Amino acid sequence: MVVDGQERPGSPLQEAPMPEGGLRRVIVWFRRDLRLADNPALVAALRMAPEVLPVYIWVPEEEGQFQPGRCSRWWLAASLQALDADLRALGSRLLSYRAPDSRALLCRLARELGAGAVLFNHL
């Protein structure tokens, strides 16, 4: 597996060969599914491109009237740290952002980072 532009042997994920004329880089947008195991978007990304950029965007405004409380924010922080540690063990890292609009930021990141697609799991 190639993560952050570097070859990383021994990935626990099954990787399919890159399709002819495939993408070079894709973004996987982690939302509430903060895990590597059993993550369909991540598996699909690994099949689509040799480089995967893991992204998390915190947008409490998109939560509606029920913004995350203190305990929810504590759980989120711990879960993001665990996900980042898992990614670092594979030679990658989680790109975390705070933004008022996830769609606008994802479009900007895809453009600036040269990602040909953004994948995520339906919640």
N, C-alpha and C positions, 0 to 999 in steps of 0.2 A: 504494500500500500504506500502511496505517496501522500504525505501530509505536510502542508506548508512548504511544498516544493522539495521535500527531501524523502528519499526512499526509507521506509520503516518496515523491516522484516518482522514476521511473527505476529501479524495482526490477528486478533480473535475473530474477525469478520471474514466471511467468504467474499472474495472479490472476483467478479467476472471480467473477462477481457474487455478492454475498451472498444466500442464499436468503431468501424471504419469512419473516418471523418468526424469523430466525436468531439465533445467539448474538452477544453483544457482545464477549466476550473469551474466549480459550482459552489454555491452557498447552501448550507443546511441551516435553516432557521429553527432553532430550538425554542419552543414556546412553553408548554406545560409538561412536555415529555422530556424531562431532563435526564436522559439515560442513553447509553451507547447500545446496550443489549436490547434486542427485539425492537429496533427502531427502523421502520420501513423507509423513511425518508433518507436516513443515513446509508442504508444498504443500496437504495436506488442511486444515490449520489456516487457511491463507490463504483457502481457499474457504468455510470455516465461519463466520469472524468477522472483523470489521474490525480487531481488535486481538489481536496474538499476543504472549504472554509467554514468552520462551525461558528454560528452567530447567535447571540441572545440579545433581545431588545426589551428593555423594561419600559412599558408605556401604561402607567396606571390610569391615565385618562381613557384608555380603551376598555377598561374594566366596567364602565358604566357607573351607576350610582354606588356600587359596592366596592369601593377602593380597598386594596389590601390593608389589613390591620397589622398590628405589631407582631403577633405570632406568625401570621402568614409571611410577613417580610423576613422574619428570622428563619423560617423554613426555606424560603426562597434563597436567601444568602447561603445557607448551608448546602443546599442542593446545587447551586451554581459552583460553589467551591469544590464539591465532590466531582461534578461533571468536568470542571477544568482540570482537576488532578488526574482523572481517567484519561482525558485527552492528552495531557502532558506526558503520561506514561507511554503513549503511542507516538510522541514526538510532535504533537500539535498543541493548540491552546484555544480557549474559548475567547472569541471577540465579543465583549459585552458593551452595550450602549444604553443610554437613557435618552429617549426622544419623545416628542409629542405626537409623532405619526409614524407607525411602523412601516407602512407602505412606502412613504417618501424616503425613509432612511434605507430600506432594502433596495429601492431603485438606485439611489445614489451609491450605495456600497457595490452593487453589481457593476455599475458603470466604472467606478474608481478602481475596483479590484480586478476588473476584467473577467467577471463571472458570467458565464453564458446562461445560467439558470439559477433559480432559487427554489429549493425543495423544502417542504415542511409536511408534518403530519396533520391530518384533519383532526380537530378536537371534538 
